[in-house]
Amino acid sequence: MTSAPPTPLWAGGDITLRATCVLAPNPGVMTLEGTNTWVLIEPGSTDAVVVDPGPLDEKHLQRVLDLVASRGARVGLTLLTHGHWDHAESARRFAALTGAPVRALGPGHDDLADDDRLMVDGLELVVVATPGHTSDSLSFLVVAENALLTGDTVLGRGTSVVAWPDGELAAYLLSLQRIETMTGSREVTQILPGHGPTVPDVVAVVRHYIDHRQVRLEQVRAAVDAGATDADAVVAMVYADVPHDLWPAARLSVLAQLDYLRIRP
């Protein structure tokens, strides 16, 4: 579960040779300092890739366009990690502003598939299907930098929500295991998340995500065994130390956990 920091800890900016984060102005308990809109440009290129243009905020979109223009480039492609509003609400407007196609997983888009390779003016990206947070969740590997843009699958701080019923825990665990394999082989050495700062120790963080889910599953099972009869009762027992404004999101994860355990709420 995520929670908002008392003061901003992350402001985006130039992160790698190819990746710059423009932070959207939508901070909150679920979005941390805001949504990370990623601008990817191969050095010397005139075409940029924008990942997750974010909420529909004209000033934010203009900041993204201004950044791209300052690099002597234009937007050649927009990608979505998933369809949640804080990542994708502005996609249609951004397409109108740029004339660039929007690609994602799902109806209405030029569909992407697992292991697709995208070449944009020298920038090579690989699509990595990482369902679980949502059914349409994708990650994108920047091949030259061993950097994985993970959307909400792995965050820069805290843990993510399995947004049941669209999100599904079995799929999420498989996605985490896939990312763990990529970090173990050093195919991925950096994680550029959808919210929060970049991940300093990718191996440890992904392992923590997996272990955290297993611990929560055991806690949910124990709560049911102790007499919790519905998801709200499980949340009150398992997430007692979590701020109450996060309980609605916790409830989604609990429903996903109950479904995974084949215990119907």
LOPATOR-937911 format. One record per residue (C-alpha): residue in one letter; x, z, y. Coordinates in steps of 0.02 Angstrom, whole numbers, plus 32768, in hexadecimal, padded with zeros to 4 digits. Each point is the difference from the previous one (the first is absolute). Layout:
<nodes>
AXZY ...
</nodes>
This chain:
<nodes>
M800080008000 T803C7FDB80AF S7FF580718097 A80267FE280B7 P80A180498046 P7FF580758096 T806E7F8B8065 P802E7F497FE4 L808C7FEE7F81 W7FFD7F437FF2 A7FF67F7A8085 G802D7F617FA2 G807B7F85804A D808B7F967FB3 I801A80417F4F T80667F7B7FA6 L804F7F5A802F R7F5C7FAA7FD4 A7F7980858015 T7FB9804E809E C7F6D80798005 V7F807FFB808C L7F9E80A27FF6 A7F447FEF801A P7FAB807E8073 N7F91804E7F7B P804F80A87FD2 G7F9D80777F92 V800080707F69 M7FF97F697F8C T80697F868066 L808D80758036 E804A7FBB80A3 G7F9C7F5F7FE7 T80027F627F99 N80A87FA97FEC T7FF27F49802D W809C7FAD7FBA V804F7F678051 L80787FA57F8C I80757F788041 E80947FB07FA9 P809780008076 G80027F5E8060 S7F4F7FD47FCC T7F737FCB8074 D7F7280357F8A A7FCE80B57FEA V7F9980557F79 V7F8D808C8039 V7FC6807D7F7D D7F6380668027 P7FD07FD880B5 G7F9D80A17FFD P7F62803A8058 L7FA87F91807E D805E8034809C E80297F738079 K8092805D8050 H804F801F7F56 L7FEE7F4A7FCE Q804E7FCC80A4 R809480737FE2 V80197FAC7F58 L7FF87F53804F D80768035808B L807F803F7F82 V7FF97F5E7F9D A80137F9A80A0 S8094806B8038 R805A7FCA7F61 G7FE47F498029 A7F827FEF7F73 R7F487FE57FDD V7F9080497F7A G80027F8C7F6A L7FA4806D7F83 T7F9D80A27FFA L7FF880687F62 L7F8F80937FD3 T8033808C7F8B H7F4680297FE7 G7F5A7FF58057 H7FE980AD804D W7FD07FF580B7 D809C80568042 H806A7F757FB5 A7F8F7F688004 E7F7580148081 S80597F8F807D A802F7F787F82 R7F7C7F838039 R8027801C80B8 F80BB7FF57FE1 A7FE77F5B7FA4 A7FA17FBE8097 L808B80378075 T808E7FB77F98 G7FB57F6F7FA0 A805E80447F68 P7FAE80147F56 V7FD680AC7FBB R8027801C7F4A A7FC980927F94 L7FB080287F59 G7F467FE48000 P7F727F8B802E G800D7FA880A6 H80BC7FF58000 D80817F867FC1 D801380707F69 L80A780497FD0 A803080287F4E D807F80727FAF D80B27FBC8004 D7FD77F77807E R809A7FCF8063 L7FE77FDA80B7 M80827FA4806A V7FE7800580BB D808C7FAB8060 G8087804C7F92 L7FAB80A87FE5 E7FDE801E7F47 L7F7580777FCD V7FBD802C7F54 V7F4E803C7FE7 V7FF7809E7F96 A7F52802F7FC6 T7FED80BD8014 P7F4780287FE6 G7FC180B27FFA H7FEF803D80B3 T7F867F6E8008 S7FDF7F747F86 D804C7F818079 S80A0805E802B L809C7F958009 S80B58026802A F807D7F828043 L80B87FFA7FD2 V807A7FC28085 V807C7FB97F84 A809A7FF88071 E7FF180B8802D N7FBB804C7F5E A7F768047806F L7F4E80187FC2 L7F6D80068078 T7F8880727FA5 G7F66800E806F D7FA6809F7FCC T804580037F4E V809780678037 L7FFF805180AC G808F8038806E R7FC580B37FF8 G7F85805D7F91 T7FA47FAC7F72 S7F7A7F7B7FF9 V7F4980027FCF V7FB57FA67F6C A7F677FBC805A W7F82800B7F72 P7F9A7FA27FC8 D805E7F67803F G80A4805A7FE1 E802880317F4E L807D80807FC1 A803C7FA87F62 A802B7F668067 Y8054806C8084 L806F80577F82 L80347F587FB7 S80287FC280B0 L806C80988022 Q805A7FE67F5B R80207F4B802E I804A803380A8 E806780857FA8 T80487F7A7F8E M802B7F978099 T805680938055 G805D802E7F60 S80477F507FF1 R80267FFF80BC E7F917F698018 V7FB180758080 T807280708067 Q7F9080148099 I7F4680218013 L7FA87FC8809F P7F5780577FF7 G7F597FE08052 H800480A98057 G808E8074802F P80BC7FE98000 T80687F9D7F86 V8027805A7F5D P80B480417FF9 D800F801F7F44 V7F917F837FA9 V802680397F4F A7FD780B68023 V7F647FD98066 V7FB27F8E7F7F R8026807E7F76 H7FAE8086806C Y7F647F958011 I7FF37FEE7F43 D802180B87FDF H7F8580338089 R7F757F9B7FAE Q802280507F57 V7FFB80AE804D R7F5B7FDA8057 L7FB77FBF7F5E E802A80A27FA8 Q7FB680628091 V7F5F7F9C7FF8 R7FF480197F45 A801C80BB8016 A7F7B80098089 V7F807FAE7F8F D802F80757F73 A7FEA80928079 G7F4E7FCC8025 A80077F838090 T7F657F967FE6 D80167F758081 A80827FAC806C D7FE280728096 A801F809A7F96 V80A07FB47FBC V803D7FD880B1 A7FDF80B28038 M806980427F6F V808D7F817FF6 Y80157FD980BA A7FE380B08043 D80A67FFA805C V7FDC7F568051 P7FB17FF680AE H7F447FEA7FF3 D80017F618067 L805A7FAF7F6D W7F8080387F7F P7F967F61800B A80997F9A7FD2 A802F807F7F7B R7F527FEC7FB7 L80217F467FE5 S809F80287FA1 V7FA680867F9A L7F787F837FD1 A808A7F887FC9 Q8052808B7F9B L7F5C80327FAE D7FE27F4A7FD5 Y80AF7FF27FB9 L7FE3809B7F95 R7F577FB67FCD I7FA88097804A R7F6A7FC28061 P7FD7805980A3 
</nodes>
